[in-house]
Amino acid sequence: MSENDMEVIREGLVEIYVPKFEKVSASAPVFYNSRMELNRDISILALQTFQEESQREINICDVFGGSGIRAIRYKKEIDGVGEVFANDISSLAIEQSKNNAIYNDVEIEIHQKEANIILRENRGFFDVIDIDPFGTPSYFMDSTAYSLKKDSLLCVTATDTSALCGTYIEPCIRKYNAKPYKSEYCHETGIRILAGFVSLTLAKYKKYIEEIKLSHSSEHYMRLYIKINKGSAQTDESLANNIGHIVHCKKCLYRESTIGLTTSIPEFCPICGEKMVVAGPLWIGKLQNHDFIAKMISKLDSNNNLNNNLNNEIINSNIESNSDIRSNSNIESNSDIMCNSNIESNSDIMCNSNIGSNSNIECNINSDYNSSFKINTEKKVLKLLNNCLEEADAPITFYDIHVICRNLKISAPKLDLIIAKLKEDGFLAIKTHFSPIGIKTDIGIERLKYTIKSLVI
Ligand SMILES: C[S@@+](CC[C@H](N)C(=O)[O-])C[C@H]1O[C@@H](n2cnc3c(N)ncnc32)[C@H](O)[C@@H]1O
């Protein structure tokens, strides 16, 4: 491919080249989706947090590597990383990944294998397995479960949200062996079906979900970060405590969850007597881990301080004495400096600046700074992480205020007003990242309706 057919993408600390294409789709010559930058940015924070929690060097496999951007960013932006594999079935993706690794001066292992093969051939080697396929991850989940080692992290994306959310019921049953239900909280049910499927697949290999560190439903996809462990007794216990069903009454909006794969499920609504609909089996355990998310947020905060200090120091101590740097206006305005350091082995910080194509300027600042990364989607990341943090201890499902008000045939009061009233009355009431008009609360549907009505009349 000639240079004219290529486009340069800057993301995080890297600069990659991808073939130009009209529209993001599975038929693009090499897959790169700028809408997934948020996903990759969050992954950087999550993997760094996992690495620090596990206190060891981590080997990572990006099983569906595409242009290589994810694997290259993992190697370049995360501390304490050992081997990084970028795998893809497409020859063109492999060629691009190789070139992009060279452009960015990172050493990663590039493989062209079918996903199931690379996972099975490298059983027990990876501390982090990242599954980011087109559509459903379900075809790869057995090999992933077989491959995962104890104390590892599984990152998994699904973009077949219409199946998981219940727009198409049969595909969900076929792929996830679970019945979806298209309710107002179907994105939460969808992510729970995905987690439940992962949990049940892991169980075949005596592995289990120790914790879901973070999960989110954003734009067209769902993403889970799952701490994996091993042991038959713990696997049985995890299934017993975390797999169940959600039953929902379409008439009065009552819902409840039941624990257990084979326990009986109530058929009729205890409030209005209507026949209820069932979704599941699905994960009814926690979807967020408060401590983990708090660490991710503080990492982002401290990185900002670091970058600000670092930029000031660069401006103050180096720019004037170095004509190459002074000639670049991006640097003087602080807008485009990207820094990556490997403190353990080298106290000099290398600054890779975006000047032309790939020029590296060695600033040689002796510094005690810890390593730094660059998160372009920072505002969105912070908003999402703060929402997820709040949701960490919230009850299962949420209420959609507009749906309740339609049911009551009243106009909807402001969400903040309802939340304030619920809190005043001693109930838990928080917003959810799943919906801008959703409330997670421990009040029952009847009292919630009563409270909302009291605010309108
Ligand atoms: C959604 S893209 C990956 C995007 C990439 N992770 C990123 O963040 O930019 C999916 C990739 O999987 C590759 N692929 C599809 N089926 C595969 C299979 N069975 N085994 C390995 N790779 C596969 C495609 O060539 C494509 O590059």
The ligand as an ORCA input file, in Angstrom:
! r2SCAN-3c Opt
* xyz 0 1
  C     -12.877     -5.371     16.429
  S     -11.404     -5.684     15.575
  C     -10.165     -5.498     16.807
  C      -9.872     -4.105     17.170
  C      -8.662     -3.887     18.029
  N      -8.657     -4.722     19.223
  C      -8.595     -2.424     18.439
  O      -8.694     -2.059     19.635
  O      -8.436     -1.590     17.523
  C     -11.473     -7.396     15.347
  C     -10.237     -7.995     14.670
  O     -10.344     -9.405     14.802
  C      -9.798    -10.038     13.666
  N     -10.402    -11.386     13.623
  C     -11.657    -11.727     13.204
  N     -11.870    -13.045     13.418
  C     -10.746    -13.536     14.001
  C     -10.373    -14.827     14.472
  N     -11.218    -15.842     14.419
  N      -9.150    -14.978     15.020
  C      -8.290    -13.915     15.107
  N      -8.590    -12.683     14.661
  C      -9.805    -12.479     14.130
  C     -10.172     -9.116     12.507
  O      -9.265     -9.255     11.438
  C     -10.106     -7.732     13.182
  O      -8.862     -7.111     12.922
*
